[in-house]
Amino acid sequence: MEFYSTIHNFLNSLGIGVSKNYLREWLESHPKCPALISLTDILDELKIENHAI
């Protein structure tokens, strides 16, 4: 499973609707993808509070 698909499934399970294509394009353009920073950056972009621990 692609990294963006995993994130899409995670967000959908939380009830957060976001386009899979948007996630894929955003993450593929991120210089650190698939590092954790790309996940926290997309969550910040979507204004979803998050912490990497």
mmCIF entry with sequence, helices, sheets and N, C-alpha, C, O atoms, coordinates in Angstrom:
data_MODEL
# 
_entry.id   MODEL 
# 
_entity.id                         1 
_entity.type                       polymer 
_entity.pdbx_number_of_molecules   1 
# 
_entity_poly.entity_id                      1 
_entity_poly.type                           'polypeptide(L)' 
_entity_poly.nstd_linkage                   no 
_entity_poly.nstd_monomer                   no 
_entity_poly.pdbx_seq_one_letter_code       MEFYSTIHNFLNSLGIGVSKNYLREWLESHPKCPALISLTDILDELKIENHAI 
_entity_poly.pdbx_seq_one_letter_code_can   MEFYSTIHNFLNSLGIGVSKNYLREWLESHPKCPALISLTDILDELKIENHAI 
_entity_poly.pdbx_strand_id                 A 
# 
loop_
_entity_poly_seq.entity_id 
_entity_poly_seq.num 
_entity_poly_seq.mon_id 
_entity_poly_seq.hetero 
1 1  MET n 
1 2  GLU n 
1 3  PHE n 
1 4  TYR n 
1 5  SER n 
1 6  THR n 
1 7  ILE n 
1 8  HIS n 
1 9  ASN n 
1 10 PHE n 
1 11 LEU n 
1 12 ASN n 
1 13 SER n 
1 14 LEU n 
1 15 GLY n 
1 16 ILE n 
1 17 GLY n 
1 18 VAL n 
1 19 SER n 
1 20 LYS n 
1 21 ASN n 
1 22 TYR n 
1 23 LEU n 
1 24 ARG n 
1 25 GLU n 
1 26 TRP n 
1 27 LEU n 
1 28 GLU n 
1 29 SER n 
1 30 HIS n 
1 31 PRO n 
1 32 LYS n 
1 33 CYS n 
1 34 PRO n 
1 35 ALA n 
1 36 LEU n 
1 37 ILE n 
1 38 SER n 
1 39 LEU n 
1 40 THR n 
1 41 ASP n 
1 42 ILE n 
1 43 LEU n 
1 44 ASP n 
1 45 GLU n 
1 46 LEU n 
1 47 LYS n 
1 48 ILE n 
1 49 GLU n 
1 50 ASN n 
1 51 HIS n 
1 52 ALA n 
1 53 ILE n 
# 
_struct_asym.id          A 
_struct_asym.entity_id   1 
# 
loop_
_struct_conf.conf_type_id 
_struct_conf.id 
_struct_conf.pdbx_PDB_helix_id 
_struct_conf.beg_label_comp_id 
_struct_conf.beg_label_asym_id 
_struct_conf.beg_label_seq_id 
_struct_conf.pdbx_beg_PDB_ins_code 
_struct_conf.end_label_comp_id 
_struct_conf.end_label_asym_id 
_struct_conf.end_label_seq_id 
_struct_conf.pdbx_end_PDB_ins_code 
_struct_conf.beg_auth_comp_id 
_struct_conf.beg_auth_asym_id 
_struct_conf.beg_auth_seq_id 
_struct_conf.end_auth_comp_id 
_struct_conf.end_auth_asym_id 
_struct_conf.end_auth_seq_id 
_struct_conf.pdbx_PDB_helix_class 
_struct_conf.details 
_struct_conf.pdbx_PDB_helix_length 
HELX_P HELX_P1 AA1 PHE A 3  ? SER A 13 ? PHE A 3  SER A 13 1 ? 11 
HELX_P HELX_P2 AA2 LYS A 20 ? GLU A 28 ? LYS A 20 GLU A 28 1 ? 9  
HELX_P HELX_P3 AA3 LEU A 36 ? GLU A 45 ? LEU A 36 GLU A 45 1 ? 10 
# 
_struct_conf_type.id          HELX_P 
_struct_conf_type.criteria    ? 
_struct_conf_type.reference   ? 
# 
loop_
_atom_site.group_PDB 
_atom_site.id 
_atom_site.type_symbol 
_atom_site.label_atom_id 
_atom_site.label_alt_id 
_atom_site.label_comp_id 
_atom_site.label_asym_id 
_atom_site.label_entity_id 
_atom_site.label_seq_id 
_atom_site.pdbx_PDB_ins_code 
_atom_site.Cartn_x 
_atom_site.Cartn_y 
_atom_site.Cartn_z 
_atom_site.occupancy 
_atom_site.B_iso_or_equiv 
_atom_site.pdbx_formal_charge 
_atom_site.auth_seq_id 
_atom_site.auth_comp_id 
_atom_site.auth_asym_id 
_atom_site.auth_atom_id 
_atom_site.pdbx_PDB_model_num 
ATOM 1   N N  . MET A 1 1  ? 0.854   -1.175 0.000  1.00 0.00 ? 1  MET A N  1 
ATOM 2   C CA . MET A 1 1  ? 0.000   0.000  0.000  1.00 0.00 ? 1  MET A CA 1 
ATOM 3   C C  . MET A 1 1  ? 0.897   1.236  0.000  1.00 0.00 ? 1  MET A C  1 
ATOM 4   O O  . MET A 1 1  ? 1.893   1.307  0.720  1.00 0.00 ? 1  MET A O  1 
ATOM 5   N N  . GLU A 1 2  ? 0.522   2.180  -0.809 1.00 0.00 ? 2  GLU A N  1 
ATOM 6   C CA . GLU A 1 2  ? 1.266   3.430  -0.901 1.00 0.00 ? 2  GLU A CA 1 
ATOM 7   C C  . GLU A 1 2  ? 1.113   4.240  0.384  1.00 0.00 ? 2  GLU A C  1 
ATOM 8   O O  . GLU A 1 2  ? 0.106   4.130  1.084  1.00 0.00 ? 2  GLU A O  1 
ATOM 9   N N  . PHE A 1 3  ? 2.112   5.044  0.682  1.00 0.00 ? 3  PHE A N  1 
ATOM 10  C CA . PHE A 1 3  ? 2.125   5.892  1.872  1.00 0.00 ? 3  PHE A CA 1 
ATOM 11  C C  . PHE A 1 3  ? 0.891   6.790  1.922  1.00 0.00 ? 3  PHE A C  1 
ATOM 12  O O  . PHE A 1 3  ? 0.258   6.914  2.970  1.00 0.00 ? 3  PHE A O  1 
ATOM 13  N N  . TYR A 1 4  ? 0.548   7.414  0.802  1.00 0.00 ? 4  TYR A N  1 
ATOM 14  C CA . TYR A 1 4  ? -0.597  8.329  0.791  1.00 0.00 ? 4  TYR A CA 1 
ATOM 15  C C  . TYR A 1 4  ? -1.908  7.580  1.007  1.00 0.00 ? 4  TYR A C  1 
ATOM 16  O O  . TYR A 1 4  ? -2.841  8.136  1.584  1.00 0.00 ? 4  TYR A O  1 
ATOM 17  N N  . SER A 1 5  ? -1.996  6.339  0.558  1.00 0.00 ? 5  SER A N  1 
ATOM 18  C CA . SER A 1 5  ? -3.210  5.545  0.786  1.00 0.00 ? 5  SER A CA 1 
ATOM 19  C C  . SER A 1 5  ? -3.388  5.235  2.265  1.00 0.00 ? 5  SER A C  1 
ATOM 20  O O  . SER A 1 5  ? -4.506  5.257  2.781  1.00 0.00 ? 5  SER A O  1 
ATOM 21  N N  . THR A 1 6  ? -2.289  4.946  2.943  1.00 0.00 ? 6  THR A N  1 
ATOM 22  C CA . THR A 1 6  ? -2.338  4.679  4.375  1.00 0.00 ? 6  THR A CA 1 
ATOM 23  C C  . THR A 1 6  ? -2.820  5.914  5.121  1.00 0.00 ? 6  THR A C  1 
ATOM 24  O O  . THR A 1 6  ? -3.663  5.816  6.012  1.00 0.00 ? 6  THR A O  1 
ATOM 25  N N  . ILE A 1 7  ? -2.288  7.072  4.760  1.00 0.00 ? 7  ILE A N  1 
ATOM 26  C CA . ILE A 1 7  ? -2.702  8.321  5.403  1.00 0.00 ? 7  ILE A CA 1 
ATOM 27  C C  . ILE A 1 7  ? -4.167  8.609  5.082  1.00 0.00 ? 7  ILE A C  1 
ATOM 28  O O  . ILE A 1 7  ? -4.920  9.032  5.960  1.00 0.00 ? 7  ILE A O  1 
ATOM 29  N N  . HIS A 1 8  ? -4.573  8.386  3.842  1.00 0.00 ? 8  HIS A N  1 
ATOM 30  C CA . HIS A 1 8  ? -5.965  8.600  3.445  1.00 0.00 ? 8  HIS A CA 1 
ATOM 31  C C  . HIS A 1 8  ? -6.897  7.715  4.272  1.00 0.00 ? 8  HIS A C  1 
ATOM 32  O O  . HIS A 1 8  ? -7.918  8.191  4.768  1.00 0.00 ? 8  HIS A O  1 
ATOM 33  N N  . ASN A 1 9  ? -6.561  6.450  4.424  1.00 0.00 ? 9  ASN A N  1 
ATOM 34  C CA . ASN A 1 9  ? -7.381  5.535  5.225  1.00 0.00 ? 9  ASN A CA 1 
ATOM 35  C C  . ASN A 1 9  ? -7.433  5.984  6.684  1.00 0.00 ? 9  ASN A C  1 
ATOM 36  O O  . ASN A 1 9  ? -8.487  5.924  7.316  1.00 0.00 ? 9  ASN A O  1 
ATOM 37  N N  . PHE A 1 10 ? -6.309  6.428  7.214  1.00 0.00 ? 10 PHE A N  1 
ATOM 38  C CA . PHE A 1 10 ? -6.246  6.915  8.591  1.00 0.00 ? 10 PHE A CA 1 
ATOM 39  C C  . PHE A 1 10 ? -7.164  8.123  8.777  1.00 0.00 ? 10 PHE A C  1 
ATOM 40  O O  . PHE A 1 10 ? -7.946  8.169  9.727  1.00 0.00 ? 10 PHE A O  1 
ATOM 41  N N  . LEU A 1 11 ? -7.072  9.091  7.878  1.00 0.00 ? 11 LEU A N  1 
ATOM 42  C CA . LEU A 1 11 ? -7.903  10.292 7.982  1.00 0.00 ? 11 LEU A CA 1 
ATOM 43  C C  . LEU A 1 11 ? -9.378  9.951  7.820  1.00 0.00 ? 11 LEU A C  1 
ATOM 44  O O  . LEU A 1 11 ? -10.220 10.504 8.528  1.00 0.00 ? 11 LEU A O  1 
ATOM 45  N N  . ASN A 1 12 ? -9.703  9.050  6.901  1.00 0.00 ? 12 ASN A N  1 
ATOM 46  C CA . ASN A 1 12 ? -11.099 8.636  6.732  1.00 0.00 ? 12 ASN A CA 1 
ATOM 47  C C  . ASN A 1 12 ? -11.630 7.958  7.983  1.00 0.00 ? 12 ASN A C  1 
ATOM 48  O O  . ASN A 1 12 ? -12.791 8.152  8.343  1.00 0.00 ? 12 ASN A O  1 
ATOM 49  N N  . SER A 1 13 ? -10.796 7.163  8.657  1.00 0.00 ? 13 SER A N  1 
ATOM 50  C CA . SER A 1 13 ? -11.239 6.492  9.881  1.00 0.00 ? 13 SER A CA 1 
ATOM 51  C C  . SER A 1 13 ? -11.532 7.499  10.996 1.00 0.00 ? 13 SER A C  1 
ATOM 52  O O  . SER A 1 13 ? -12.304 7.214  11.911 1.00 0.00 ? 13 SER A O  1 
ATOM 53  N N  . LEU A 1 14 ? -10.909 8.680  10.912 1.00 0.00 ? 14 LEU A N  1 
ATOM 54  C CA . LEU A 1 14 ? -11.156 9.743  11.876 1.00 0.00 ? 14 LEU A CA 1 
ATOM 55  C C  . LEU A 1 14 ? -12.318 10.636 11.451 1.00 0.00 ? 14 LEU A C  1 
ATOM 56  O O  . LEU A 1 14 ? -12.687 11.566 12.168 1.00 0.00 ? 14 LEU A O  1 
ATOM 57  N N  . GLY A 1 15 ? -12.889 10.353 10.289 1.00 0.00 ? 15 GLY A N  1 
ATOM 58  C CA . GLY A 1 15 ? -14.001 11.151 9.791  1.00 0.00 ? 15 GLY A CA 1 
ATOM 59  C C  . GLY A 1 15 ? -13.566 12.428 9.101  1.00 0.00 ? 15 GLY A C  1 
ATOM 60  O O  . GLY A 1 15 ? -14.360 13.358 8.952  1.00 0.00 ? 15 GLY A O  1 
ATOM 61  N N  . ILE A 1 16 ? -12.316 12.481 8.682  1.00 0.00 ? 16 ILE A N  1 
ATOM 62  C CA . ILE A 1 16 ? -11.771 13.663 8.009  1.00 0.00 ? 16 ILE A CA 1 
ATOM 63  C C  . ILE A 1 16 ? -11.748 13.373 6.512  1.00 0.00 ? 16 ILE A C  1 
ATOM 64  O O  . ILE A 1 16 ? -10.971 12.543 6.040  1.00 0.00 ? 16 ILE A O  1 
ATOM 65  N N  . GLY A 1 17 ? -12.601 14.062 5.779  1.00 0.00 ? 17 GLY A N  1 
ATOM 66  C CA . GLY A 1 17 ? -12.681 13.855 4.339  1.00 0.00 ? 17 GLY A CA 1 
ATOM 67  C C  . GLY A 1 17 ? -11.631 14.664 3.607  1.00 0.00 ? 17 GLY A C  1 
ATOM 68  O O  . GLY A 1 17 ? -11.593 15.891 3.696  1.00 0.00 ? 17 GLY A O  1 
ATOM 69  N N  . VAL A 1 18 ? -10.789 13.963 2.888  1.00 0.00 ? 18 VAL A N  1 
ATOM 70  C CA . VAL A 1 18 ? -9.775  14.622 2.069  1.00 0.00 ? 18 VAL A CA 1 
ATOM 71  C C  . VAL A 1 18 ? -9.556  13.737 0.840  1.00 0.00 ? 18 VAL A C  1 
ATOM 72  O O  . VAL A 1 18 ? -9.594  12.510 0.930  1.00 0.00 ? 18 VAL A O  1 
ATOM 73  N N  . SER A 1 19 ? -9.331  14.363 -0.275 1.00 0.00 ? 19 SER A N  1 
ATOM 74  C CA . SER A 1 19 ? -9.148  13.646 -1.533 1.00 0.00 ? 19 SER A CA 1 
ATOM 75  C C  . SER A 1 19 ? -7.849  12.844 -1.530 1.00 0.00 ? 19 SER A C  1 
ATOM 76  O O  . SER A 1 19 ? -6.796  13.339 -1.129 1.00 0.00 ? 19 SER A O  1 
ATOM 77  N N  . LYS A 1 20 ? -7.945  11.601 -1.982 1.00 0.00 ? 20 LYS A N  1 
ATOM 78  C CA . LYS A 1 20 ? -6.751  10.760 -2.096 1.00 0.00 ? 20 LYS A CA 1 
ATOM 79  C C  . LYS A 1 20 ? -5.771  11.368 -3.103 1.00 0.00 ? 20 LYS A C  1 
ATOM 80  O O  . LYS A 1 20 ? -4.558  11.309 -2.901 1.00 0.00 ? 20 LYS A O  1 
ATOM 81  N N  . ASN A 1 21 ? -6.292  11.950 -4.184 1.00 0.00 ? 21 ASN A N  1 
ATOM 82  C CA . ASN A 1 21 ? -5.421  12.586 -5.182 1.00 0.00 ? 21 ASN A CA 1 
ATOM 83  C C  . ASN A 1 21 ? -4.685  13.785 -4.589 1.00 0.00 ? 21 ASN A C  1 
ATOM 84  O O  . ASN A 1 21 ? -3.499  13.980 -4.856 1.00 0.00 ? 21 ASN A O  1 
ATOM 85  N N  . TYR A 1 22 ? -5.384  14.589 -3.786 1.00 0.00 ? 22 TYR A N  1 
ATOM 86  C CA . TYR A 1 22 ? -4.741  15.737 -3.135 1.00 0.00 ? 22 TYR A CA 1 
ATOM 87  C C  . TYR A 1 22 ? -3.604  15.257 -2.237 1.00 0.00 ? 22 TYR A C  1 
ATOM 88  O O  . TYR A 1 22 ? -2.500  15.799 -2.281 1.00 0.00 ? 22 TYR A O  1 
ATOM 89  N N  . LEU A 1 23 ? -3.876  14.242 -1.429 1.00 0.00 ? 23 LEU A N  1 
ATOM 90  C CA . LEU A 1 23 ? -2.835  13.708 -0.546 1.00 0.00 ? 23 LEU A CA 1 
ATOM 91  C C  . LEU A 1 23 ? -1.645  13.196 -1.341 1.00 0.00 ? 23 LEU A C  1 
ATOM 92  O O  . LEU A 1 23 ? -0.495  13.485 -1.012 1.00 0.00 ? 23 LEU A O  1 
ATOM 93  N N  . ARG A 1 24 ? -1.932  12.431 -2.394 1.00 0.00 ? 24 ARG A N  1 
ATOM 94  C CA . ARG A 1 24 ? -0.850  11.864 -3.209 1.00 0.00 ? 24 ARG A CA 1 
ATOM 95  C C  . ARG A 1 24 ? 0.013   12.963 -3.811 1.00 0.00 ? 24 ARG A C  1 
ATOM 96  O O  . ARG A 1 24 ? 1.239   12.910 -3.717 1.00 0.00 ? 24 ARG A O  1 
ATOM 97  N N  . GLU A 1 25 ? -0.611  13.952 -4.424 1.00 0.00 ? 25 GLU A N  1 
ATOM 98  C CA . GLU A 1 25 ? 0.138   15.043 -5.054 1.00 0.00 ? 25 GLU A CA 1 
ATOM 99  C C  . GLU A 1 25 ? 0.927   15.839 -4.020 1.00 0.00 ? 25 GLU A C  1 
ATOM 100 O O  . GLU A 1 25 ? 2.088   16.180 -4.247 1.00 0.00 ? 25 GLU A O  1 
ATOM 101 N N  . TRP A 1 26 ? 0.294   16.133 -2.883 1.00 0.00 ? 26 TRP A N  1 
ATOM 102 C CA . TRP A 1 26 ? 0.967   16.916 -1.848 1.00 0.00 ? 26 TRP A CA 1 
ATOM 103 C C  . TRP A 1 26 ? 2.165   16.158 -1.299 1.00 0.00 ? 26 TRP A C  1 
ATOM 104 O O  . TRP A 1 26 ? 3.255   16.716 -1.169 1.00 0.00 ? 26 TRP A O  1 
ATOM 105 N N  . LEU A 1 27 ? 1.962   14.885 -0.979 1.00 0.00 ? 27 LEU A N  1 
ATOM 106 C CA . LEU A 1 27 ? 3.049   14.100 -0.399 1.00 0.00 ? 27 LEU A CA 1 
ATOM 107 C C  . LEU A 1 27 ? 4.165   13.824 -1.399 1.00 0.00 ? 27 LEU A C  1 
ATOM 108 O O  . LEU A 1 27 ? 5.339   13.861 -1.031 1.00 0.00 ? 27 LEU A O  1 
ATOM 109 N N  . GLU A 1 28 ? 3.829   13.551 -2.643 1.00 0.00 ? 28 GLU A N  1 
ATOM 110 C CA . GLU A 1 28 ? 4.851   13.290 -3.650 1.00 0.00 ? 28 GLU A CA 1 
ATOM 111 C C  . GLU A 1 28 ? 5.716   14.516 -3.910 1.00 0.00 ? 28 GLU A C  1 
ATOM 112 O O  . GLU A 1 28 ? 6.858   14.387 -4.351 1.00 0.00 ? 28 GLU A O  1 
ATOM 113 N N  . SER A 1 29 ? 5.184   15.700 -3.643 1.00 0.00 ? 29 SER A N  1 
ATOM 114 C CA . SER A 1 29 ? 5.974   16.912 -3.838 1.00 0.00 ? 29 SER A CA 1 
ATOM 115 C C  . SER A 1 29 ? 6.782   17.284 -2.590 1.00 0.00 ? 29 SER A C  1 
ATOM 116 O O  . SER A 1 29 ? 7.609   18.194 -2.630 1.00 0.00 ? 29 SER A O  1 
ATOM 117 N N  . HIS A 1 30 ? 6.538   16.579 -1.490 1.00 0.00 ? 30 HIS A N  1 
ATOM 118 C CA . HIS A 1 30 ? 7.255   16.870 -0.246 1.00 0.00 ? 30 HIS A CA 1 
ATOM 119 C C  . HIS A 1 30 ? 8.672   16.299 -0.339 1.00 0.00 ? 30 HIS A C  1 
ATOM 120 O O  . HIS A 1 30 ? 8.839   15.128 -0.679 1.00 0.00 ? 30 HIS A O  1 
ATOM 121 N N  . PRO A 1 31 ? 9.692   17.107 -0.043 1.00 0.00 ? 31 PRO A N  1 
ATOM 122 C CA . PRO A 1 31 ? 11.082  16.641 -0.200 1.00 0.00 ? 31 PRO A CA 1 
ATOM 123 C C  . PRO A 1 31 ? 11.487  15.517 0.751  1.00 0.00 ? 31 PRO A C  1 
ATOM 124 O O  . PRO A 1 31 ? 12.469  14.823 0.486  1.00 0.00 ? 31 PRO A O  1 
ATOM 125 N N  . LYS A 1 32 ? 10.770  15.321 1.833  1.00 0.00 ? 32 LYS A N  1 
ATOM 126 C CA . LYS A 1 32 ? 11.146  14.293 2.813  1.00 0.00 ? 32 LYS A CA 1 
ATOM 127 C C  . LYS A 1 32 ? 10.219  13.073 2.802  1.00 0.00 ? 32 LYS A C  1 
ATOM 128 O O  . LYS A 1 32 ? 10.351  12.200 3.659  1.00 0.00 ? 32 LYS A O  1 
ATOM 129 N N  . CYS A 1 33 ? 9.297   12.998 1.859  1.00 0.00 ? 33 CYS A N  1 
ATOM 130 C CA . CYS A 1 33 ? 8.357   11.871 1.810  1.00 0.00 ? 33 CYS A CA 1 
ATOM 131 C C  . CYS A 1 33 ? 9.123   10.577 1.574  1.00 0.00 ? 33 CYS A C  1 
ATOM 132 O O  . CYS A 1 33 ? 9.980   10.553 0.690  1.00 0.00 ? 33 CYS A O  1 
ATOM 133 N N  . PRO A 1 34 ? 8.874   9.533  2.289  1.00 0.00 ? 34 PRO A N  1 
ATOM 134 C CA . PRO A 1 34 ? 7.796   9.247  3.216  1.00 0.00 ? 34 PRO A CA 1 
ATOM 135 C C  . PRO A 1 34 ? 8.196   9.357  4.685  1.00 0.00 ? 34 PRO A C  1 
ATOM 136 O O  . PRO A 1 34 ? 7.678   8.610  5.515  1.00 0.00 ? 34 PRO A O  1 
ATOM 137 N N  . ALA A 1 35 ? 9.085   10.251 5.018  1.00 0.00 ? 35 ALA A N  1 
ATOM 138 C CA . ALA A 1 35 ? 9.489   10.425 6.418  1.00 0.00 ? 35 ALA A CA 1 
ATOM 139 C C  . ALA A 1 35 ? 8.330   10.987 7.246  1.00 0.00 ? 35 ALA A C  1 
ATOM 140 O O  . ALA A 1 35 ? 7.391   11.571 6.706  1.00 0.00 ? 35 ALA A O  1 
ATOM 141 N N  . LEU A 1 36 ? 8.413   10.801 8.550  1.00 0.00 ? 36 LEU A N  1 
ATOM 142 C CA . LEU A 1 36 ? 7.369   11.250 9.470  1.00 0.00 ? 36 LEU A CA 1 
ATOM 143 C C  . LEU A 1 36 ? 7.080   12.746 9.317  1.00 0.00 ? 36 LEU A C  1 
ATOM 144 O O  . LEU A 1 36 ? 5.941   13.177 9.495  1.00 0.00 ? 36 LEU A O  1 
ATOM 145 N N  . ILE A 1 37 ? 8.091   13.528 8.992  1.00 0.00 ? 37 ILE A N  1 
ATOM 146 C CA . ILE A 1 37 ? 7.892   14.981 8.834  1.00 0.00 ? 37 ILE A CA 1 
ATOM 147 C C  . ILE A 1 37 ? 6.886   15.284 7.727  1.00 0.00 ? 37 ILE A C  1 
ATOM 148 O O  . ILE A 1 37 ? 6.150   16.266 7.822  1.00 0.00 ? 37 ILE A O  1 
ATOM 149 N N  . SER A 1 38 ? 6.840   14.466 6.685  1.00 0.00 ? 38 SER A N  1 
ATOM 150 C CA . SER A 1 38 ? 5.856   14.711 5.628  1.00 0.00 ? 38 SER A CA 1 
ATOM 151 C C  . SER A 1 38 ? 4.442   14.469 6.143  1.00 0.00 ? 38 SER A C  1 
ATOM 152 O O  . SER A 1 38 ? 3.511   15.165 5.739  1.00 0.00 ? 38 SER A O  1 
ATOM 153 N N  . LEU A 1 39 ? 4.270   13.492 7.029  1.00 0.00 ? 39 LEU A N  1 
ATOM 154 C CA . LEU A 1 39 ? 2.955   13.251 7.631  1.00 0.00 ? 39 LEU A CA 1 
ATOM 155 C C  . LEU A 1 39 ? 2.558   14.414 8.533  1.00 0.00 ? 39 LEU A C  1 
ATOM 156 O O  . LEU A 1 39 ? 1.430   14.900 8.447  1.00 0.00 ? 39 LEU A O  1 
ATOM 157 N N  . THR A 1 40 ? 3.456   14.863 9.386  1.00 0.00 ? 40 THR A N  1 
ATOM 158 C CA . THR A 1 40 ? 3.118   15.973 10.278 1.00 0.00 ? 40 THR A CA 1 
ATOM 159 C C  . THR A 1 40 ? 2.874   17.252 9.478  1.00 0.00 ? 40 THR A C  1 
ATOM 160 O O  . THR A 1 40 ? 2.026   18.063 9.852  1.00 0.00 ? 40 THR A O  1 
ATOM 161 N N  . ASP A 1 41 ? 3.604   17.435 8.391  1.00 0.00 ? 41 ASP A N  1 
ATOM 162 C CA . ASP A 1 41 ? 3.398   18.625 7.558  1.00 0.00 ? 41 ASP A CA 1 
ATOM 163 C C  . ASP A 1 41 ? 2.021   18.619 6.889  1.00 0.00 ? 41 ASP A C  1 
ATOM 164 O O  . ASP A 1 41 ? 1.366   19.659 6.823  1.00 0.00 ? 41 ASP A O  1 
ATOM 165 N N  . ILE A 1 42 ? 1.576   17.462 6.394  1.00 0.00 ? 42 ILE A N  1 
ATOM 166 C CA . ILE A 1 42 ? 0.250   17.423 5.768  1.00 0.00 ? 42 ILE A CA 1 
ATOM 167 C C  . ILE A 1 42 ? -0.833  17.609 6.818  1.00 0.00 ? 42 ILE A C  1 
ATOM 168 O O  . ILE A 1 42 ? -1.856  18.236 6.541  1.00 0.00 ? 42 ILE A O  1 
ATOM 169 N N  . LEU A 1 43 ? -0.630  17.077 8.012  1.00 0.00 ? 43 LEU A N  1 
ATOM 170 C CA . LEU A 1 43 ? -1.611  17.295 9.082  1.00 0.00 ? 43 LEU A CA 1 
ATOM 171 C C  . LEU A 1 43 ? -1.659  18.770 9.467  1.00 0.00 ? 43 LEU A C  1 
ATOM 172 O O  . LEU A 1 43 ? -2.734  19.312 9.723  1.00 0.00 ? 43 LEU A O  1 
ATOM 173 N N  . ASP A 1 44 ? -0.504  19.418 9.509  1.00 0.00 ? 44 ASP A N  1 
ATOM 174 C CA . ASP A 1 44 ? -0.475  20.872 9.761  1.00 0.00 ? 44 ASP A CA 1 
ATOM 175 C C  . ASP A 1 44 ? -1.216  21.615 8.649  1.00 0.00 ? 44 ASP A C  1 
ATOM 176 O O  . ASP A 1 44 ? -1.994  22.529 8.922  1.00 0.00 ? 44 ASP A O  1 
ATOM 177 N N  . GLU A 1 45 ? -0.975  21.224 7.401  1.00 0.00 ? 45 GLU A N  1 
ATOM 178 C CA . GLU A 1 45 ? -1.616  21.847 6.247  1.00 0.00 ? 45 GLU A CA 1 
ATOM 179 C C  . GLU A 1 45 ? -3.142  21.744 6.361  1.00 0.00 ? 45 GLU A C  1 
ATOM 180 O O  . GLU A 1 45 ? -3.868  22.667 5.991  1.00 0.00 ? 45 GLU A O  1 
ATOM 181 N N  . LEU A 1 46 ? -3.611  20.609 6.879  1.00 0.00 ? 46 LEU A N  1 
ATOM 182 C CA . LEU A 1 46 ? -5.046  20.376 7.027  1.00 0.00 ? 46 LEU A CA 1 
ATOM 183 C C  . LEU A 1 46 ? -5.585  20.928 8.351  1.00 0.00 ? 46 LEU A C  1 
ATOM 184 O O  . LEU A 1 46 ? -6.755  20.741 8.684  1.00 0.00 ? 46 LEU A O  1 
ATOM 185 N N  . LYS A 1 47 ? -4.710  21.612 9.099  1.00 0.00 ? 47 LYS A N  1 
ATOM 186 C CA . LYS A 1 47 ? -5.080  22.208 10.391 1.00 0.00 ? 47 LYS A CA 1 
ATOM 187 C C  . LYS A 1 47 ? -5.564  21.149 11.389 1.00 0.00 ? 47 LYS A C  1 
ATOM 188 O O  . LYS A 1 47 ? -6.536  21.354 12.117 1.00 0.00 ? 47 LYS A O  1 
ATOM 189 N N  . ILE A 1 48 ? -4.854  20.005 11.402 1.00 0.00 ? 48 ILE A N  1 
ATOM 190 C CA . ILE A 1 48 ? -5.148  18.923 12.322 1.00 0.00 ? 48 ILE A CA 1 
ATOM 191 C C  . ILE A 1 48 ? -4.024  18.888 13.355 1.00 0.00 ? 48 ILE A C  1 
ATOM 192 O O  . ILE A 1 48 ? -2.858  18.682 13.019 1.00 0.00 ? 48 ILE A O  1 
ATOM 193 N N  . GLU A 1 49 ? -4.395  19.093 14.615 1.00 0.00 ? 49 GLU A N  1 
ATOM 194 C CA . GLU A 1 49 ? -3.390  19.102 15.672 1.00 0.00 ? 49 GLU A CA 1 
ATOM 195 C C  . GLU A 1 49 ? -2.694  17.747 15.726 1.00 0.00 ? 49 GLU A C  1 
ATOM 196 O O  . GLU A 1 49 ? -3.341  16.702 15.658 1.00 0.00 ? 49 GLU A O  1 
ATOM 197 N N  . ASN A 1 50 ? -1.375  17.776 15.850 1.00 0.00 ? 50 ASN A N  1 
ATOM 198 C CA . ASN A 1 50 ? -0.610  16.530 15.880 1.00 0.00 ? 50 ASN A CA 1 
ATOM 199 C C  . ASN A 1 50 ? 0.701   16.734 16.608 1.00 0.00 ? 50 ASN A C  1 
ATOM 200 O O  . ASN A 1 50 ? 1.186   17.856 16.751 1.00 0.00 ? 50 ASN A O  1 
ATOM 201 N N  . HIS A 1 51 ? 1.264   15.628 17.066 1.00 0.00 ? 51 HIS A N  1 
ATOM 202 C CA . HIS A 1 51 ? 2.567   15.620 17.737 1.00 0.00 ? 51 HIS A CA 1 
ATOM 203 C C  . HIS A 1 51 ? 3.298   14.359 17.315 1.00 0.00 ? 51 HIS A C  1 
ATOM 204 O O  . HIS A 1 51 ? 2.723   13.271 17.342 1.00 0.00 ? 51 HIS A O  1 
ATOM 205 N N  . ALA A 1 52 ? 4.532   14.487 16.935 1.00 0.00 ? 52 ALA A N  1 
ATOM 206 C CA . ALA A 1 52 ? 5.354   13.320 16.623 1.00 0.00 ? 52 ALA A CA 1 
ATOM 207 C C  . ALA A 1 52 ? 6.145   12.973 17.875 1.00 0.00 ? 52 ALA A C  1 
ATOM 208 O O  . ALA A 1 52 ? 6.952   13.767 18.357 1.00 0.00 ? 52 ALA A O  1 
ATOM 209 N N  . ILE A 1 53 ? 5.906   11.794 18.386 1.00 0.00 ? 53 ILE A N  1 
ATOM 210 C CA . ILE A 1 53 ? 6.562   11.376 19.629 1.00 0.00 ? 53 ILE A CA 1 
ATOM 211 C C  . ILE A 1 53 ? 7.396   10.144 19.366 1.00 0.00 ? 53 ILE A C  1 
ATOM 212 O O  . ILE A 1 53 ? 8.035   9.625  20.281 1.00 0.00 ? 53 ILE A O  1 
# 
